[in-house]
């Protein structure tokens, strides 16, 4: 009688890691989402950002439900998006750290909506949240773009394979 090897199912943690590793092979751009709140400027880096519609102009991003930065930005209802360029890895890293002055480095300005924008960003958008939907451990935020800048010059900062890369 031959014995057939029985393969066990991978653990839940191994499945999550494999899923994350696979999705990490998809390159994404990197942005900073920021708002002026009653407690001062709040911001977070995001690579789960995408355009949704040109008419009307809509964008989306997916913050973690446990994000304290998103918890501070959400009640404001609006925010600005700074599109990070190839030389902004330090900005992206600063906006993923806790307990640091995220706005202490670089030159920050105010968007027409009053939210912080990185002065040397490749571009910016002022947006108003239209809806949020819980999706697992994240929220999907759909936002209407109210105003935006002209595109800047230079390459983009992208995230791929768990690391930042400069394009251009």
SVG drawing of the C-alpha trace seen along z (x, -y; Angstrom):
<svg xmlns="http://www.w3.org/2000/svg" viewBox="-20 -79 36 81">
<polyline fill="none" stroke="black" stroke-width="0.4" points="0.0,0.0 1.5,-3.4 1.3,-6.3 0.4,-9.6 2.0,-12.6 -0.5,-14.8 0.2,-18.5 -1.0,-20.6 -2.6,-24.0 -0.3,-26.9 -1.1,-28.9 -3.2,-32.0 0.0,-34.1 1.8,-32.3 -1.1,-33.0 -1.2,-36.7 2.6,-37.0 2.4,-35.2 -0.5,-37.5 1.4,-40.6 4.5,-39.4 2.6,-38.8 0.9,-42.2 4.3,-43.8 5.3,-42.9 2.9,-45.5 4.6,-48.9 2.7,-51.8 3.2,-55.5 3.6,-57.2 1.7,-60.2 1.2,-62.1 -2.3,-62.6 -2.5,-65.6 -5.1,-67.8 -5.3,-70.8 -7.0,-69.6 -7.9,-71.4 -4.8,-69.8 -2.6,-71.0 -1.4,-69.4 -1.8,-65.6 -0.5,-63.4 0.2,-59.9 2.1,-58.3 0.0,-56.1 0.7,-53.8 -2.8,-52.6 -3.8,-55.7 -5.5,-55.7 -7.4,-57.8 -11.0,-56.6 -12.8,-59.0 -12.0,-62.0 -15.7,-63.2 -16.3,-63.9 -12.7,-64.0 -12.5,-61.2 -9.6,-59.5 -9.4,-56.8 -7.0,-55.5 -7.2,-52.8 -5.9,-53.7 -5.7,-51.0 -8.6,-51.2 -6.2,-51.3 -4.3,-54.3 -4.2,-57.1 -3.3,-59.6 -6.4,-58.7 -8.5,-58.9 -7.3,-62.5 -7.9,-63.4 -11.2,-61.7 -13.4,-64.1 -12.0,-67.1 -13.8,-65.8 -11.2,-67.2 -7.5,-66.7 -4.7,-67.4 -2.6,-64.8 1.1,-65.5 2.5,-63.3 6.0,-62.4 8.9,-62.6 12.0,-60.5 13.9,-62.5 11.3,-62.2 12.0,-58.8 12.9,-60.6 9.5,-62.3 7.7,-59.0 9.7,-57.4 9.1,-60.3 5.3,-60.0 5.3,-56.3 7.0,-56.9 5.3,-57.5 6.4,-60.2 8.3,-62.4 7.5,-65.9 6.3,-64.8 6.1,-68.4 9.4,-69.5 11.5,-68.9 11.0,-70.2 9.0,-73.2 5.2,-72.9 2.6,-75.3 -1.1,-75.5 -3.4,-74.3 -6.4,-76.5 -8.4,-74.3 -6.0,-75.1 -4.3,-71.7 -0.5,-71.1 1.1,-70.3 4.8,-69.6 6.2,-72.6 8.4,-70.5 5.9,-67.7 5.3,-66.6 1.8,-67.9 -1.1,-68.2 -4.8,-67.7 -7.4,-69.2 -10.1,-66.6 -13.3,-66.1 -14.2,-62.7 -17.4,-61.5 -17.7,-58.0 -15.8,-55.5 -16.4,-51.8 -14.9,-49.3 -13.0,-46.7 -11.3,-44.2 -8.6,-45.8 -8.7,-49.0 -11.2,-51.6 -11.8,-52.5 -12.0,-56.3 -13.6,-57.7 -13.0,-61.5 -14.0,-64.3 -11.1,-66.4 -11.9,-70.0 -8.7,-71.6 -5.3,-70.5 -2.0,-71.8 -0.2,-71.7 2.1,-68.6 5.7,-69.1 8.8,-67.9 10.8,-64.9 10.5,-61.2 8.2,-59.6 8.8,-57.8 7.4,-54.2 7.1,-51.4 7.9,-47.9 9.0,-44.7 9.0,-46.3 11.4,-49.1 11.2,-52.6 12.6,-53.2 13.1,-56.4 11.8,-56.5 13.5,-59.0"/>
</svg>
